[in-house]
Amino acid sequence: MTPVQATGLGKTFTGNFGRAPFTALGDVSFEVRPGEILAFLGPNGAGKTTTINLLMGFLTPSRGQATLFGFPPSDSRARARLGFLPEHYAFYPFLSATRLLHYFGRLHGIEKIERTKRVDELLYKLGLADAKDRAVGKYSRGMRQRVGIAQALINRPELLILDEPTSGFDPVGRRMVRDLLLELKHQGTAVFLCSHILSEVESICDRVIIIDRGRVVRQGTLEEVIGESRGVEVTFRDSGDAAGQRLTAMGLKPAGAGTVTAPDEDTAQRALDAIRAAGGVITGYKPAARTLEEVFIQDVTGTAAPEAERAP
């Protein structure tokens, strides 16, 4: 059974005190399959949180429907197979991580022996074993985020819905979450992921949906969404600035660290000749693929990312 199936899903909030009704989400259709990571992206106010609230059964759709494993989102048979971490959450600050996870485990009806094993496993996996008996209220933001991920995993969910899971993490923490999500994917878990850190999303997701103002503007596999190459990237070592000057004279714009992007193969070959003629040394030559961030900015703003903002 498909973990998530949304068909024509939409939500309009009735205006109060004379205000006009507001459509937060239009007719959105998608699915999340077992063993895949679906990235659900959009700017602030695009409808991401509304979508999550509909999937969780916190809101009732104005039109269309969403099902989890074939059941309505509020059905206990669906929720038993679900793990959820919202962007904003609060835990009892006086409880330790161990007691807190046992509390969530009991809510899922997990027996004590299995629950204890699972709690210890998650505390170790998420780097909290040394602080397991400390009150959560004394944790750093990143440590509280780890507890949040642990509670979402306590019941070994088949579907994981995560809203900004790496918020508050340092690079080590983000790497840990990335590895964990890839491990869950390989185990067959379906992951519905919202995040503003697009470089992280690009490194792990299978499919992407970009929404803006409540409407889907692009969706498909990562390869389909990113699409074609934006030219050829050439890296080189320059002798002084001779090669850079020749490339500039050709109408190209060398970036820092000896990098230039040519719009096509013919121009790239001419750039190679110019660099060699100036005494430079070629160190790299590869397609300059677009990034997910570039696609996102173009879809949301209608303009391409400025050259200075593109990764060299």
BADREN-813753 format. One line per field, with one value per residue (C-alpha): residue number from 1; z negated, y negated, x negated. Coordinates in nm, 4 decimals. Each point is the difference from the previous one (the first is absolute). Layout:
! residues N
k NUM ...
c3 Z ...
c2 Y ...
c1 X ...
This chain:
! residues 312
k 1 2 3 4 5 6 7 8 9 10 11 12 13 14 15 16 17 18 19 20 21 22 23 24 25 26 27 28 29 30 31 32 33 34 35 36 37 38 39 40 41 42 43 44 45 46 47 48 49 50 51 52 53 54 55 56 57 58 59 60 61 62 63 64 65 66 67 68 69 70 71 72 73 74 75 76 77 78 79 80 81 82 83 84 85 86 87 88 89 90 91 92 93 94 95 96 97 98 99 100 101 102 103 104 105 106 107 108 109 110 111 112 113 114 115 116 117 118 119 120 121 122 123 124 125 126 127 128 129 130 131 132 133 134 135 136 137 138 139 140 141 142 143 144 145 146 147 148 149 150 151 152 153 154 155 156 157 158 159 160 161 162 163 164 165 166 167 168 169 170 171 172 173 174 175 176 177 178 179 180 181 182 183 184 185 186 187 188 189 190 191 192 193 194 195 196 197 198 199 200 201 202 203 204 205 206 207 208 209 210 211 212 213 214 215 216 217 218 219 220 221 222 223 224 225 226 227 228 229 230 231 232 233 234 235 236 237 238 239 240 241 242 243 244 245 246 247 248 249 250 251 252 253 254 255 256 257 258 259 260 261 262 263 264 265 266 267 268 269 270 271 272 273 274 275 276 277 278 279 280 281 282 283 284 285 286 287 288 289 290 291 292 293 294 295 296 297 298 299 300 301 302 303 304 305 306 307 308 309 310 311 312
c3 0.0000 0.0930 -0.3166 0.1195 0.2747 0.0445 0.2733 0.0807 -0.3538 -0.0901 -0.2951 -0.0100 -0.3303 -0.0508 -0.0579 -0.3379 -0.0918 0.3584 0.1433 0.3305 0.0013 0.0429 0.2040 -0.1618 0.2219 0.3485 0.1675 -0.0892 0.0948 -0.0866 -0.1580 -0.2200 0.0753 -0.2258 -0.0153 0.1451 -0.1281 0.1381 -0.0495 -0.0322 0.0565 0.0169 -0.1375 -0.3265 0.0351 0.2999 -0.1675 -0.1373 -0.3597 0.1155 0.1997 -0.3003 -0.2199 0.2545 0.0193 -0.3793 -0.0287 -0.1933 0.2706 0.2124 0.3753 0.1803 0.3086 0.1059 -0.2423 -0.1516 -0.1204 -0.1955 0.0795 0.1398 -0.3195 -0.0898 -0.1729 -0.3342 0.0010 -0.2750 0.2471 0.2022 -0.2971 -0.1433 0.3086 -0.0014 -0.1521 -0.0127 -0.0915 0.0373 0.0460 -0.3347 -0.2905 -0.3787 -0.2410 -0.3758 -0.1043 -0.3316 0.1659 0.1051 0.3575 -0.1249 -0.1840 0.2848 0.2583 -0.2296 -0.0278 0.3781 0.0230 -0.2431 0.2074 0.2912 -0.2171 0.0172 -0.2707 -0.2617 0.1073 0.3664 -0.0983 -0.2133 0.2816 0.2484 -0.2260 -0.0612 0.3718 0.0975 -0.2729 0.1218 0.3696 -0.0530 -0.2223 -0.3218 -0.2024 -0.2225 -0.0785 -0.0183 -0.3685 0.0225 0.0049 0.3561 -0.1142 -0.0497 0.3510 0.2787 0.2963 0.2103 -0.2738 -0.0348 0.3752 -0.0330 -0.2633 0.2380 0.2741 -0.2476 -0.1063 0.3669 0.0417 -0.3236 0.1666 0.3024 0.2363 0.3590 0.0814 -0.1391 0.0334 -0.0855 -0.0024 -0.0069 -0.1743 0.0128 -0.1487 -0.2741 0.1036 0.0649 0.3069 -0.1983 -0.1064 0.3544 0.1256 -0.2665 0.1037 0.3679 -0.0656 -0.2190 0.2648 0.2661 -0.2320 -0.0571 0.3739 0.0670 -0.2634 0.1937 -0.2036 0.1932 -0.0917 0.0614 -0.0587 -0.0207 -0.0218 0.0999 0.0154 0.3665 0.0251 -0.2640 0.1791 0.3323 -0.1491 -0.1227 0.1704 0.2771 0.1090 -0.0438 -0.0149 0.0057 -0.0973 -0.0019 -0.1137 -0.0571 0.3487 0.1319 0.2362 0.0621 -0.0981 0.1087 -0.0723 -0.1035 0.3487 0.1671 -0.2206 0.0327 0.3714 0.2504 -0.0536 0.0057 0.1940 -0.0611 -0.3059 0.0549 -0.2873 0.0514 -0.1570 0.1361 0.0424 -0.1378 0.1553 0.3638 0.0488 -0.1877 0.2269 0.3136 -0.1290 -0.0883 0.3520 0.1280 -0.2010 -0.2755 -0.3708 -0.1926 -0.3624 -0.2970 -0.0329 0.3775 0.1177 0.3079 0.1351 0.3768 0.1392 0.2486 0.1155 0.2821 -0.2346 -0.2562 0.2568 0.0898 -0.3707 -0.0307 0.2907 -0.1559 -0.3386 0.1521 0.2239 -0.3083 -0.1772 -0.2260 -0.1015 0.0335 -0.3232 0.0640 0.2719 -0.0707 0.0682 -0.2169 -0.1230 -0.1484 -0.3719 -0.1731 -0.1526 0.3460 0.1146 -0.3198 0.0349 0.3661 -0.0711 -0.2933 0.1264 0.3738 0.0407 0.0117 -0.2918 0.0474 0.1259 -0.3209 -0.2065 0.1992 -0.1421 0.1817
c2 0.0000 -0.3464 -0.1822 -0.3368 -0.0688 -0.3572 -0.0732 -0.3507 -0.1047 -0.3567 -0.2232 -0.3307 -0.1826 -0.1855 -0.3709 -0.1407 -0.3487 -0.0914 0.1313 0.1841 0.3783 0.0977 0.2989 0.1345 0.3066 0.0609 0.3349 0.1897 0.3657 0.2201 0.3277 0.1230 0.3510 0.2538 -0.0418 -0.3495 -0.3506 -0.2623 -0.3610 -0.2428 -0.3465 -0.3556 -0.3504 -0.1149 -0.0152 0.2347 0.2555 0.2538 -0.0121 0.0116 0.3128 0.1639 -0.0875 0.1609 0.3135 0.0231 -0.0469 -0.3256 -0.1771 0.1177 -0.0582 -0.2358 0.2220 0.3165 0.2549 0.1457 0.3560 0.1664 0.3704 -0.0183 -0.1451 -0.3548 -0.1870 -0.0045 0.3780 0.1757 0.2720 -0.2657 -0.1799 0.3216 0.0248 -0.3668 -0.2041 -0.3794 -0.2887 -0.3497 -0.3086 -0.1421 0.2390 0.0026 0.2761 0.0222 -0.1706 0.1870 0.3448 0.1664 0.1219 0.3569 -0.0661 -0.2108 0.2732 0.2595 -0.2280 -0.0142 0.3733 0.0674 -0.2204 0.2360 0.3023 0.1371 0.2596 -0.0881 0.2437 -0.1014 -0.3656 -0.0004 0.1580 -0.2542 -0.2990 0.1043 0.0608 -0.3447 -0.1832 0.1615 -0.0543 -0.3684 -0.0702 -0.0523 0.3008 -0.2057 -0.2498 0.2423 -0.0698 -0.3776 -0.2115 -0.0934 -0.3597 -0.0210 0.1228 -0.2197 -0.0669 0.2604 0.2619 -0.0709 0.0440 0.3418 0.0945 -0.1163 0.2280 0.2871 -0.0320 0.0034 0.3308 0.1730 0.2133 0.1016 -0.1930 0.0955 -0.3666 -0.2917 -0.3596 -0.2518 -0.3800 -0.1645 0.2967 -0.1533 -0.3352 -0.0890 0.2596 -0.0609 0.1651 0.3186 0.0228 -0.0598 0.2771 0.2324 -0.0713 0.0461 0.3395 0.1020 -0.0890 0.1909 0.3018 -0.0185 -0.0325 0.3169 0.1756 -0.0901 -0.2996 -0.2731 -0.3531 -0.3233 -0.2783 -0.3779 -0.1990 -0.3340 0.1464 0.0907 0.1325 0.2613 0.0862 0.0395 0.2497 0.2456 -0.0459 0.2163 -0.2265 -0.3694 -0.2079 -0.3793 -0.1990 -0.3743 -0.1828 0.3285 0.1399 0.2578 -0.1704 0.2982 0.3655 0.3107 0.1962 -0.2004 0.0469 -0.1145 -0.3074 -0.1147 0.0733 -0.0833 -0.1110 -0.3727 0.0338 0.1262 -0.0829 -0.0399 -0.0359 -0.1101 -0.1408 -0.3395 -0.1539 -0.3458 -0.1108 0.0659 0.2805 -0.1945 -0.2997 0.2136 0.1632 -0.3388 -0.1204 0.2992 -0.1203 0.2602 -0.0819 0.1907 0.0645 0.0305 0.2912 0.0221 0.1065 -0.1002 0.1273 0.0145 0.0066 0.2818 0.2504 -0.2175 -0.2943 0.2327 0.1237 -0.3579 -0.0741 0.2946 -0.1344 -0.3474 0.1314 0.2099 -0.2871 -0.2192 0.2581 0.1290 0.3634 0.1782 0.1779 0.0898 0.0298 0.1118 -0.0793 -0.2875 0.1426 -0.2268 0.0241 0.0519 -0.3463 -0.1579 0.1798 -0.0970 -0.3684 -0.0041 0.1702 -0.2250 -0.3357 0.0607 -0.0972 0.1943 -0.0213 -0.2754 0.1278 -0.1096 0.2218 0.3151 0.2555 -0.0125
c1 0.0000 -0.1323 -0.1112 0.1373 0.2521 0.1260 0.2521 0.1224 -0.0851 0.0937 0.0778 0.1853 0.0362 0.3261 -0.0488 0.0992 0.1144 0.0762 -0.3280 0.0059 -0.0612 -0.3642 -0.1166 -0.3156 -0.0228 0.1365 0.0640 -0.3178 -0.0509 -0.2972 -0.1001 -0.2816 -0.1189 -0.1704 -0.3766 -0.0182 -0.0695 0.2374 -0.1104 0.2913 -0.1427 0.1254 -0.0579 0.1533 0.3786 0.0079 0.2283 -0.2488 0.1214 0.3631 -0.0810 -0.1659 0.2984 0.2313 -0.2161 -0.0039 0.3757 -0.0354 0.2018 0.2916 -0.0473 0.2355 -0.0248 -0.1738 -0.1335 -0.3138 -0.0468 -0.2795 -0.0317 0.3530 0.1505 0.1069 -0.2852 0.1838 0.0523 -0.1958 -0.1038 -0.1827 -0.1523 -0.1400 -0.2239 -0.1022 -0.2839 0.0259 -0.2297 0.1510 -0.2163 0.1139 0.0429 -0.0253 -0.0928 0.0421 -0.3269 -0.0289 -0.0067 -0.3230 -0.0384 0.0379 0.3253 0.1340 -0.0576 0.1538 0.3040 0.0401 -0.0632 0.2838 0.2297 -0.0723 0.0735 -0.3544 -0.0705 -0.2626 -0.2715 0.0211 0.0415 -0.3153 -0.1987 0.1324 -0.0642 -0.3608 -0.0511 0.1294 -0.1915 -0.3221 0.0750 0.0794 -0.2984 0.1958 -0.1149 -0.2326 0.2785 0.2917 0.0757 -0.0324 0.3184 0.0954 0.0490 -0.3776 -0.0767 -0.1334 0.2262 -0.1764 0.0326 0.3719 0.0310 -0.1620 0.2560 0.2729 -0.1298 -0.0273 0.3643 0.1042 -0.1842 0.0990 0.2718 -0.2142 0.2300 0.0639 0.0630 -0.1984 0.1259 -0.2719 0.0239 -0.3456 -0.1695 -0.3514 0.1002 -0.2468 -0.2567 -0.3681 -0.1612 -0.0707 0.3640 0.1251 -0.2280 0.1385 0.3595 -0.0862 -0.1587 0.2928 0.2582 -0.1923 -0.0140 0.3763 0.0593 -0.2001 0.2120 0.3152 0.1210 0.1805 -0.1154 0.1929 -0.2509 0.0367 -0.3228 -0.1500 -0.3528 0.0141 -0.3553 0.0890 0.3239 -0.1790 -0.2443 0.2663 0.3387 0.1440 0.2846 0.0767 0.3165 -0.0322 0.3077 0.0601 0.3127 0.1777 -0.0645 -0.2443 -0.2433 -0.2285 -0.0239 -0.1863 -0.3143 -0.3040 -0.1453 0.3230 0.0294 -0.3599 0.0089 -0.2641 -0.3578 -0.0678 -0.3232 -0.3521 -0.2086 -0.3743 -0.2463 -0.3570 -0.3161 -0.0881 -0.3429 0.0634 0.3284 -0.0814 0.2535 0.2674 -0.0481 0.0314 0.3179 0.1473 -0.0776 0.2037 0.3005 -0.0389 -0.0096 -0.2683 0.0976 -0.2290 -0.2442 -0.0501 0.3444 0.1962 0.3320 0.0459 0.3558 -0.0713 -0.2626 -0.1411 -0.0549 -0.1564 -0.2511 -0.0916 -0.0423 -0.2405 -0.2061 -0.0081 -0.1131 -0.2786 -0.1127 -0.0325 -0.2164 0.2766 0.0490 0.3371 0.0975 0.3636 0.2647 0.3575 0.3660 0.1201 0.3280 0.2612 0.0622 0.3317 -0.0393 -0.0237 0.3147 0.1804 -0.0873 0.1006 0.3346 0.0848 -0.1290 0.0181 -0.3652 -0.3234 -0.2421 -0.2594 -0.3340 -0.1707 0.2311 -0.0659 -0.2348 -0.3357
